Protein backbone atom coordinates (compact mmCIF):
# COMPACT_ATOMS: atom_id res chain seq x y z
CA UNK A 1 0.00 0.00 0.00
CA UNK A 2 1.61 3.35 -0.99
CA UNK A 3 2.39 5.90 1.81
CA UNK A 4 -0.11 8.77 2.27
CA UNK A 5 0.66 11.95 0.28
CA UNK A 6 2.17 14.84 2.22
CA UNK A 7 0.15 18.11 2.32
CA UNK A 8 1.24 20.73 -0.19
CA UNK A 9 2.69 23.90 1.41
CA UNK A 10 1.55 27.00 -0.39
CA UNK A 11 4.58 29.26 -0.24
CA UNK A 12 2.62 32.23 -1.51
CA UNK A 13 0.25 32.06 1.49
CA UNK A 14 3.17 31.72 3.90
CA UNK A 15 4.90 34.74 2.43
CA UNK A 16 1.68 36.75 2.65
CA UNK A 17 1.24 35.81 6.30
CA UNK A 18 4.80 36.86 7.12
CA UNK A 19 4.34 40.16 5.29
CA UNK A 20 1.19 40.93 7.28
CA UNK A 21 3.01 40.15 10.52
CA UNK A 22 5.85 42.51 9.61
CA UNK A 23 3.46 45.29 8.71
CA UNK A 24 1.68 44.95 12.06
CA UNK A 25 4.98 45.20 13.94
CA UNK A 26 6.27 48.21 12.02
CA UNK A 27 5.53 51.71 13.30
CA UNK A 28 2.83 53.50 11.33
CA UNK A 29 4.17 56.10 8.97
CA UNK A 30 3.92 59.60 10.42
CA UNK A 31 3.15 62.51 8.18
CA UNK A 32 5.81 65.19 8.12
CA UNK A 33 4.67 68.82 8.50
CA UNK A 34 4.25 70.73 5.28
CA UNK A 35 7.26 72.90 4.47
CA UNK A 36 6.99 75.83 2.09
CA UNK A 37 9.65 75.90 -0.62
CA UNK A 38 12.36 78.55 -0.42
CA UNK A 39 11.24 80.38 -3.55
CA UNK A 40 7.73 80.88 -2.15
CA UNK A 41 9.10 82.05 1.21
CA UNK A 42 11.24 84.66 -0.54
CA UNK A 43 8.35 85.90 -2.64
CA UNK A 44 6.09 86.22 0.40
CA UNK A 45 8.76 88.11 2.35
CA UNK A 46 8.90 90.75 -0.41
CA UNK A 47 5.14 91.25 -0.41
CA UNK A 48 3.49 93.66 2.07
CA UNK A 49 6.81 94.49 3.71
CA UNK A 50 5.08 97.32 5.55
CA UNK A 51 3.41 94.72 7.80
CA UNK A 52 6.70 94.01 9.59
CA UNK A 53 6.51 90.80 11.59
CA UNK A 54 2.89 90.09 10.65
CA UNK A 55 3.51 87.76 7.72
CA UNK A 56 1.34 85.47 5.58
CA UNK A 57 1.59 82.63 8.13
CA UNK A 58 0.31 84.67 11.10
CA UNK A 59 -2.91 82.91 12.09
CA UNK A 60 -4.22 85.19 14.82
CA UNK A 61 -6.45 88.25 14.78
CA UNK A 62 -3.91 91.09 14.77
CA UNK A 63 -6.32 93.81 15.90
CA UNK A 64 -7.63 91.73 18.79
CA UNK A 65 -4.10 90.74 19.79
CA UNK A 66 -3.08 94.40 19.95
CA UNK A 67 -6.18 95.32 21.98
CA UNK A 68 -5.44 92.52 24.46
CA UNK A 69 -1.81 93.57 24.77
CA UNK A 70 -2.82 97.19 25.38
CA UNK A 71 -4.71 95.93 28.44
CA UNK A 72 -1.69 93.87 29.51
CA UNK A 73 0.53 96.95 29.12
CA UNK A 74 -1.85 98.98 31.29
CA UNK A 75 -1.81 96.23 33.93
CA UNK A 76 1.98 96.23 34.05
CA UNK A 77 2.16 100.03 34.26
CA UNK A 78 -0.30 100.09 37.17
CA UNK A 79 1.80 97.45 38.93
CA UNK A 80 4.94 99.56 38.39
CA UNK A 81 3.21 102.57 39.96
CA UNK A 82 1.79 100.61 42.89
CA UNK A 83 5.07 98.86 43.75
CA UNK A 84 7.00 102.13 43.38
CA UNK A 85 4.62 103.97 45.69
CA UNK A 86 4.84 101.16 48.24
CA UNK A 87 8.65 101.12 48.03
CA UNK A 88 8.66 104.80 48.94
CA UNK A 89 5.79 104.92 51.44
CA UNK A 90 6.30 101.70 53.46
CA UNK A 91 7.23 102.39 57.09
CA UNK A 92 7.88 100.39 60.25
CA UNK A 93 10.65 98.59 62.08
CA UNK A 94 10.81 95.72 59.57
CA UNK A 95 10.01 97.74 56.47
CA UNK A 96 13.46 98.04 54.90
CA UNK A 97 13.57 94.49 53.55
CA UNK A 98 10.01 94.76 52.27
CA UNK A 99 10.75 98.14 50.64
CA UNK A 100 13.67 96.56 48.80
CA UNK A 101 11.38 93.74 47.59
CA UNK A 102 8.80 96.27 46.38
CA UNK A 103 11.50 98.19 44.50
CA UNK A 104 12.82 95.07 42.78
CA UNK A 105 9.32 94.06 41.73
CA UNK A 106 8.68 97.55 40.33
CA UNK A 107 11.78 97.24 38.18
CA UNK A 108 10.76 93.81 36.90
CA UNK A 109 7.23 94.97 36.13
CA UNK A 110 8.75 97.86 34.19
CA UNK A 111 10.70 95.36 32.08
CA UNK A 112 7.47 93.45 31.46
CA UNK A 113 5.78 96.66 30.28
CA UNK A 114 8.62 97.28 27.83
CA UNK A 115 8.38 93.72 26.49
CA UNK A 116 4.65 94.07 25.92
CA UNK A 117 5.07 97.50 24.30
CA UNK A 118 7.68 96.06 21.93
CA UNK A 119 5.33 93.23 20.96
CA UNK A 120 2.51 95.69 20.25
CA UNK A 121 4.90 97.60 18.01
CA UNK A 122 5.96 94.38 16.23
CA UNK A 123 2.31 93.61 15.47
CA UNK A 124 1.87 97.03 13.91
CA UNK A 125 0.22 98.84 16.82
CA UNK A 126 1.20 101.85 18.91
CA UNK A 127 1.70 101.13 22.63
CA UNK A 128 -0.73 103.15 24.75
CA UNK A 129 1.22 104.84 27.56
CA UNK A 130 -1.39 107.56 28.00
CA UNK A 131 -2.13 107.89 31.76
CA UNK A 132 -5.71 108.91 30.99
CA UNK A 133 -7.91 105.84 31.47
CA UNK A 134 -4.96 103.72 32.62
CA UNK A 135 -6.78 102.32 35.66
CA UNK A 136 -9.79 101.24 33.60
CA UNK A 137 -7.61 99.47 31.01
CA UNK A 138 -5.74 97.53 33.71
CA UNK A 139 -6.75 94.13 35.07
CA UNK A 140 -5.26 94.96 38.48
CA UNK A 141 -5.96 97.95 40.74
CA UNK A 142 -3.64 100.67 41.99
CA UNK A 143 -4.84 100.23 45.57
CA UNK A 144 -5.06 102.47 48.61
CA UNK A 145 -3.11 100.68 51.35
CA UNK A 146 -1.81 102.83 54.19
CA UNK A 147 0.30 100.33 56.17
CA UNK A 148 2.88 97.65 55.44
CA UNK A 149 0.59 94.63 55.83
CA UNK A 150 -2.10 96.11 53.60
CA UNK A 151 0.52 96.91 50.97
CA UNK A 152 1.70 93.31 50.93
CA UNK A 153 -1.90 92.08 50.67
CA UNK A 154 -2.67 94.43 47.79
CA UNK A 155 0.36 93.26 45.87
CA UNK A 156 -0.37 89.59 46.53
CA UNK A 157 -3.93 89.99 45.25
CA UNK A 158 -2.69 91.90 42.19
CA UNK A 159 -0.13 89.20 41.42
CA UNK A 160 -2.73 86.45 41.72
CA UNK A 161 -4.95 88.35 39.26
CA UNK A 162 -2.00 88.71 36.87
CA UNK A 163 -1.13 85.00 37.09
CA UNK A 164 -4.69 83.93 36.24
CA UNK A 165 -4.93 86.54 33.47
CA UNK A 166 -1.67 85.47 31.82
CA UNK A 167 -2.56 81.79 31.98
CA UNK A 168 -5.82 82.50 30.15
CA UNK A 169 -4.05 84.61 27.54
CA UNK A 170 -1.39 81.95 26.95
CA UNK A 171 -4.15 79.43 26.22
CA UNK A 172 -5.90 81.97 23.99
CA UNK A 173 -2.88 82.74 21.79
CA UNK A 174 -1.77 79.10 21.63
CA UNK A 175 -0.29 78.17 18.24
CA UNK A 176 -1.99 81.06 16.45
CA UNK A 177 0.57 83.53 17.83
CA UNK A 178 3.52 81.63 19.37
CA UNK A 179 5.61 84.81 19.65
CA UNK A 180 3.11 86.51 21.95
CA UNK A 181 2.47 83.25 23.79
CA UNK A 182 6.18 82.74 24.56
CA UNK A 183 6.54 86.35 25.74
CA UNK A 184 3.58 85.97 28.10
CA UNK A 185 4.88 82.61 29.32
CA UNK A 186 8.16 84.26 30.34
CA UNK A 187 6.32 87.05 32.15
CA UNK A 188 4.05 84.53 33.86
CA UNK A 189 7.01 82.76 35.49
CA UNK A 190 8.15 86.06 37.07
CA UNK A 191 4.61 86.94 38.18
CA UNK A 192 4.33 83.56 39.90
CA UNK A 193 7.60 84.33 41.71
CA UNK A 194 6.21 87.73 42.73
CA UNK A 195 3.06 86.12 44.12
CA UNK A 196 5.16 83.65 46.09
CA UNK A 197 7.36 86.48 47.43
CA UNK A 198 4.33 88.43 48.64
CA UNK A 199 2.84 85.29 50.18
CA UNK A 200 6.09 84.65 52.08
CA UNK A 201 6.22 88.24 53.32
CA UNK A 202 2.64 88.03 54.54
CA UNK A 203 3.33 84.79 56.38
CA UNK A 204 6.49 86.28 57.91
CA UNK A 205 4.56 89.29 59.25
CA UNK A 206 1.28 87.62 60.21
CA UNK A 207 2.08 83.95 60.63
CA UNK A 208 -0.45 83.04 57.94
CA UNK A 209 -1.71 84.70 54.75
CA UNK A 210 -4.90 86.39 55.93
CA UNK A 211 -6.64 87.71 52.81
C-alpha positions in Angstrom: 0.0 0.0 0.0 1.6 3.4 -1.0 2.4 5.9 1.8 -0.1 8.8 2.3 0.7 11.9 0.3 2.2 14.8 2.2 0.1 18.1 2.3 1.2 20.7 -0.2 2.7 23.9 1.4 1.5 27.0 -0.4 4.6 29.3 -0.2 2.6 32.2 -1.5 0.3 32.1 1.5 3.2 31.7 3.9 4.9 34.7 2.4 1.7 36.7 2.6 1.2 35.8 6.3 4.8 36.9 7.1 4.3 40.2 5.3 1.2 40.9 7.3 3.0 40.2 10.5 5.9 42.5 9.6 3.5 45.3 8.7 1.7 44.9 12.1 5.0 45.2 13.9 6.3 48.2 12.0 5.5 51.7 13.3 2.8 53.5 11.3 4.2 56.1 9.0 3.9 59.6 10.4 3.2 62.5 8.2 5.8 65.2 8.1 4.7 68.8 8.5 4.3 70.7 5.3 7.3 72.9 4.5 7.0 75.8 2.1 9.6 75.9 -0.6 12.4 78.5 -0.4 11.2 80.4 -3.6 7.7 80.9 -2.2 9.1 82.1 1.2 11.2 84.7 -0.5 8.4 85.9 -2.6 6.1 86.2 0.4 8.8 88.1 2.3 8.9 90.8 -0.4 5.1 91.2 -0.4 3.5 93.7 2.1 6.8 94.5 3.7 5.1 97.3 5.6 3.4 94.7 7.8 6.7 94.0 9.6 6.5 90.8 11.6 2.9 90.1 10.7 3.5 87.8 7.7 1.3 85.5 5.6 1.6 82.6 8.1 0.3 84.7 11.1 -2.9 82.9 12.1 -4.2 85.2 14.8 -6.4 88.3 14.8 -3.9 91.1 14.8 -6.3 93.8 15.9 -7.6 91.7 18.8 -4.1 90.7 19.8 -3.1 94.4 19.9 -6.2 95.3 22.0 -5.4 92.5 24.5 -1.8 93.6 24.8 -2.8 97.2 25.4 -4.7 95.9 28.4 -1.7 93.9 29.5 0.5 96.9 29.1 -1.8 99.0 31.3 -1.8 96.2 33.9 2.0 96.2 34.1 2.2 100.0 34.3 -0.3 100.1 37.2 1.8 97.5 38.9 4.9 99.6 38.4 3.2 102.6 40.0 1.8 100.6 42.9 5.1 98.9 43.7 7.0 102.1 43.4 4.6 104.0 45.7 4.8 101.2 48.2 8.6 101.1 48.0 8.7 104.8 48.9 5.8 104.9 51.4 6.3 101.7 53.5 7.2 102.4 57.1 7.9 100.4 60.2 10.7 98.6 62.1 10.8 95.7 59.6 10.0 97.7 56.5 13.5 98.0 54.9 13.6 94.5 53.6 10.0 94.8 52.3 10.8 98.1 50.6 13.7 96.6 48.8 11.4 93.7 47.6 8.8 96.3 46.4 11.5 98.2 44.5 12.8 95.1 42.8 9.3 94.1 41.7 8.7 97.5 40.3 11.8 97.2 38.2 10.8 93.8 36.9 7.2 95.0 36.1 8.7 97.9 34.2 10.7 95.4 32.1 7.5 93.5 31.5 5.8 96.7 30.3 8.6 97.3 27.8 8.4 93.7 26.5 4.6 94.1 25.9 5.1 97.5 24.3 7.7 96.1 21.9 5.3 93.2 21.0 2.5 95.7 20.2 4.9 97.6 18.0 6.0 94.4 16.2 2.3 93.6 15.5 1.9 97.0 13.9 0.2 98.8 16.8 1.2 101.8 18.9 1.7 101.1 22.6 -0.7 103.2 24.7 1.2 104.8 27.6 -1.4 107.6 28.0 -2.1 107.9 31.8 -5.7 108.9 31.0 -7.9 105.8 31.5 -5.0 103.7 32.6 -6.8 102.3 35.7 -9.8 101.2 33.6 -7.6 99.5 31.0 -5.7 97.5 33.7 -6.8 94.1 35.1 -5.3 95.0 38.5 -6.0 97.9 40.7 -3.6 100.7 42.0 -4.8 100.2 45.6 -5.1 102.5 48.6 -3.1 100.7 51.4 -1.8 102.8 54.2 0.3 100.3 56.2 2.9 97.6 55.4 0.6 94.6 55.8 -2.1 96.1 53.6 0.5 96.9 51.0 1.7 93.3 50.9 -1.9 92.1 50.7 -2.7 94.4 47.8 0.4 93.3 45.9 -0.4 89.6 46.5 -3.9 90.0 45.2 -2.7 91.9 42.2 -0.1 89.2 41.4 -2.7 86.4 41.7 -4.9 88.3 39.3 -2.0 88.7 36.9 -1.1 85.0 37.1 -4.7 83.9 36.2 -4.9 86.5 33.5 -1.7 85.5 31.8 -2.6 81.8 32.0 -5.8 82.5 30.2 -4.0 84.6 27.5 -1.4 82.0 26.9 -4.1 79.4 26.2 -5.9 82.0 24.0 -2.9 82.7 21.8 -1.8 79.1 21.6 -0.3 78.2 18.2 -2.0 81.1 16.5 0.6 83.5 17.8 3.5 81.6 19.4 5.6 84.8 19.6 3.1 86.5 21.9 2.5 83.2 23.8 6.2 82.7 24.6 6.5 86.3 25.7 3.6 86.0 28.1 4.9 82.6 29.3 8.2 84.3 30.3 6.3 87.0 32.1 4.0 84.5 33.9 7.0 82.8 35.5 8.1 86.1 37.1 4.6 86.9 38.2 4.3 83.6 39.9 7.6 84.3 41.7 6.2 87.7 42.7 3.1 86.1 44.1 5.2 83.6 46.1 7.4 86.5 47.4 4.3 88.4 48.6 2.8 85.3 50.2 6.1 84.7 52.1 6.2 88.2 53.3 2.6 88.0 54.5 3.3 84.8 56.4 6.5 86.3 57.9 4.6 89.3 59.2 1.3 87.6 60.2 2.1 84.0 60.6 -0.4 83.0 57.9 -1.7 84.7 54.8 -4.9 86.4 55.9 -6.6 87.7 52.8 
